[in-house]
Amino acid sequence: MQIRVSYLNVVTLDHGDDAASRLQTATAVVDGGYVVEAAIDLLDTGGVGTFHGVDFQVNDATPGVGGALGTRTSVRTWAEPTGVGYQTTARWGVAQLLAPPFVPDPDVELSTHVVRAGDTLTVGLTGYLPGSTVQLQLEQLTSFQWGHKLPVQLAAVTVDGQGAATVEVLVPRRTHLGPYTLAAVSGDLRAGEPLSVFPGGRGHR
């Protein structure tokens, strides 16, 4: 099919009217020119890693005078060098669809925000770099003047290929009571949730 999108987002198609419902376009005029974006659902022929014959062409034109049609003044193509790629696929390029880049967005979820020293809680991690190691630690709030001065180390967790993990961690029995942040740190990536620690009862480790 051939898809044409003007800088004002006027869309026309040749030999592809059945694809009109699967096509999304957007345009914007910017300093020095314009931007055109297009997306089309390839149904069962798409997917990460698939290859597709395609070409892209940009036409600039000079407006007509007195209602006359404009004149094409320049053409830039991606693969097909003659400007008549709409007549044959022989000189199209080949594009491979790739997965979108991973953007870290670290987040921590706790099964509870109140725990007794010596008890465990479940920590869920998402948005870290795939396969990276995340250090879980208790950090006292700055307004809390006594007790631990250094973070209480809980566990080092290796996240999966999606940057996620779920783990149970033990709050040491000797942890001082008070308000903390349960922080999950991996390099420059950091997330945290508030956690209050209360004294443990008899029988707690």
C-alpha positions as CSV (number, residue, x, y, z in Angstrom):
1,M,0.0,0.0,0.0
2,Q,1.0,3.6,-0.4
3,I,0.2,6.0,2.5
4,R,0.5,9.8,2.1
5,V,0.4,12.2,5.1
6,S,0.6,15.9,4.6
7,Y,2.1,18.3,7.1
8,L,-1.4,19.3,8.1
9,N,-2.2,15.6,8.8
10,V,-4.4,15.0,5.7
11,V,-4.2,11.3,4.9
12,T,-4.8,9.5,1.6
13,L,-4.1,5.9,0.7
14,D,-3.6,4.0,-2.5
15,H,-4.2,0.2,-2.7
16,G,-4.7,0.1,1.0
17,D,-8.2,1.3,1.9
18,D,-8.7,-1.7,4.1
19,A,-5.8,-0.5,6.2
20,A,-7.3,2.9,7.0
21,S,-8.8,1.7,10.2
22,R,-5.4,0.3,11.3
23,L,-3.6,3.6,10.7
24,Q,-2.8,6.4,13.1
25,T,-1.0,9.6,12.2
26,A,0.0,12.8,13.9
27,T,1.8,15.9,12.6
28,A,3.2,19.2,14.1
29,V,4.7,22.3,12.6
30,V,8.0,23.1,14.3
31,D,10.8,25.7,13.9
32,G,12.3,25.1,10.5
33,G,9.8,22.5,9.3
34,Y,7.4,19.9,10.4
35,V,7.2,16.4,12.0
36,V,5.1,13.5,10.8
37,E,4.4,10.4,12.8
38,A,2.6,7.3,11.6
39,A,1.7,3.9,13.1
40,I,0.0,1.0,11.4
41,D,-1.2,-2.3,12.9
42,L,0.4,-5.2,10.9
43,L,-2.0,-7.8,12.4
44,D,-0.4,-11.2,12.4
45,T,2.6,-10.2,10.2
46,G,4.1,-7.9,12.8
47,G,6.0,-8.4,16.0
48,V,9.4,-7.8,17.5
49,G,12.2,-9.2,15.2
50,T,10.1,-9.3,12.0
51,F,11.3,-7.9,8.7
52,H,9.3,-5.7,6.3
53,G,9.8,-4.2,2.9
54,V,9.3,-0.4,3.2
55,D,10.4,3.0,1.9
56,F,9.9,6.5,3.1
57,Q,9.7,9.6,0.9
58,V,9.5,13.3,1.8
59,N,8.2,15.8,-0.8
60,D,8.6,19.5,-0.4
61,A,6.5,21.8,-2.7
62,T,6.0,25.4,-3.5
63,P,2.4,26.7,-3.2
64,G,0.6,27.6,-6.5
65,V,-0.4,31.1,-7.3
66,G,-4.0,32.1,-7.9
67,G,-5.4,28.7,-7.1
68,A,-3.0,26.8,-9.3
69,L,-1.6,23.5,-8.0
70,G,1.7,23.6,-6.2
71,T,5.0,22.4,-7.7
72,R,7.1,19.7,-6.2
73,T,10.5,21.2,-5.5
74,S,12.5,18.5,-3.8
75,V,12.3,14.8,-3.0
76,R,14.1,12.7,-0.4
77,T,13.8,9.0,-0.1
78,W,15.1,6.5,2.3
79,A,15.9,3.5,0.1
80,E,14.5,3.8,-3.5
81,P,16.6,6.3,-5.4
82,T,14.4,7.2,-8.4
83,G,11.3,8.5,-6.6
84,V,9.0,6.0,-8.2
85,G,8.9,3.4,-5.5
86,Y,5.2,3.4,-5.7
87,Q,5.4,1.6,-9.0
88,T,7.5,-1.4,-7.8
89,T,8.8,-2.9,-4.6
90,A,12.1,-4.0,-6.2
91,R,14.1,-1.1,-4.7
92,W,12.4,-0.8,-1.3
93,G,14.5,-1.1,1.8
94,V,14.1,-3.7,4.5
95,A,13.2,-2.7,8.1
96,Q,13.3,-4.9,11.2
97,L,10.9,-4.1,14.1
98,L,12.7,-3.8,17.4
99,A,11.5,-3.7,21.0
100,P,11.2,-0.2,22.5
101,P,14.1,0.8,24.6
102,F,13.9,0.0,28.3
103,V,13.3,3.1,30.4
104,P,14.1,2.4,34.1
105,D,11.3,3.5,36.5
106,P,12.1,1.9,39.9
107,D,9.3,1.3,42.3
108,V,8.8,-0.6,45.6
109,E,5.7,-2.2,47.0
110,L,5.5,-3.5,50.6
111,S,3.1,-6.1,51.9
112,T,2.8,-4.0,55.1
113,H,4.0,-0.6,56.3
114,V,4.1,-1.7,59.9
115,V,6.2,-4.6,61.1
116,R,7.7,-6.0,64.4
117,A,11.4,-6.5,64.7
118,G,12.1,-10.1,64.0
119,D,9.2,-10.5,61.5
120,T,9.3,-10.7,57.7
121,L,7.6,-8.7,55.0
122,T,7.2,-9.1,51.3
123,V,8.9,-6.6,49.0
124,G,8.0,-6.2,45.3
125,L,10.4,-4.5,42.9
126,T,9.7,-3.2,39.4
127,G,11.4,-0.9,36.9
128,Y,15.0,-1.8,37.6
129,L,17.6,-2.6,34.9
130,P,17.1,-6.3,33.8
131,G,19.4,-8.6,35.7
132,S,20.8,-5.9,38.0
133,T,21.3,-6.3,41.8
134,V,19.2,-4.2,44.1
135,Q,20.2,-3.6,47.7
136,L,17.3,-3.5,50.2
137,Q,18.0,-1.5,53.3
138,L,16.2,0.3,56.2
139,E,17.1,4.0,56.4
140,Q,16.0,6.0,59.4
141,L,14.2,9.3,58.8
142,T,16.5,12.3,59.4
143,S,14.3,13.6,62.2
144,F,14.9,10.5,64.2
145,Q,17.9,11.3,66.4
146,W,18.7,8.0,68.1
147,G,19.2,4.4,67.1
148,H,21.0,3.2,64.0
149,K,23.2,5.7,62.2
150,L,23.9,3.5,59.2
151,P,21.3,1.8,57.0
152,V,20.2,-1.7,58.2
153,Q,21.1,-4.0,55.3
154,L,18.3,-6.5,54.6
155,A,19.0,-8.3,51.4
156,A,20.7,-8.1,47.9
157,V,18.2,-9.1,45.3
158,T,18.8,-9.8,41.6
159,V,15.9,-8.8,39.4
160,D,14.7,-10.8,36.4
161,G,14.8,-10.0,32.7
162,Q,11.9,-7.6,33.1
163,G,13.6,-5.7,35.9
164,A,11.3,-7.1,38.6
165,A,11.5,-9.3,41.7
166,T,9.4,-10.3,44.7
167,V,11.2,-11.4,47.9
168,E,10.6,-11.9,51.6
169,V,13.0,-10.1,53.9
170,L,13.6,-10.4,57.6
171,V,13.7,-7.3,59.8
172,P,16.5,-8.1,62.3
173,R,15.3,-8.6,65.9
174,R,17.7,-6.0,67.2
175,T,16.4,-3.3,64.9
176,H,15.4,-0.2,66.9
177,L,11.8,0.9,66.8
178,G,10.8,3.9,64.9
179,P,10.0,5.2,61.4
180,Y,12.2,4.1,58.5
181,T,12.3,4.2,54.7
182,L,12.7,0.8,53.1
183,A,15.0,1.8,50.2
184,A,15.8,-0.3,47.1
185,V,19.1,1.0,45.6
186,S,20.8,-0.1,42.5
187,G,23.5,2.3,41.2
188,D,21.8,5.6,40.5
189,L,18.3,4.0,40.6
190,R,16.5,4.3,43.9
191,A,13.0,3.9,45.2
192,G,11.5,3.6,48.7
193,E,8.5,3.2,50.9
194,P,7.8,4.2,54.5
195,L,8.0,1.4,57.1
196,S,7.5,1.6,60.9
197,V,9.3,-0.9,63.1
198,F,7.8,-1.9,66.5
199,P,9.4,-4.0,69.3
200,G,9.2,-7.7,68.7
201,G,7.4,-9.9,71.2
202,R,8.7,-13.1,72.9
203,G,9.8,-15.8,70.6
204,H,10.8,-13.5,67.9
205,R,14.2,-14.0,66.3
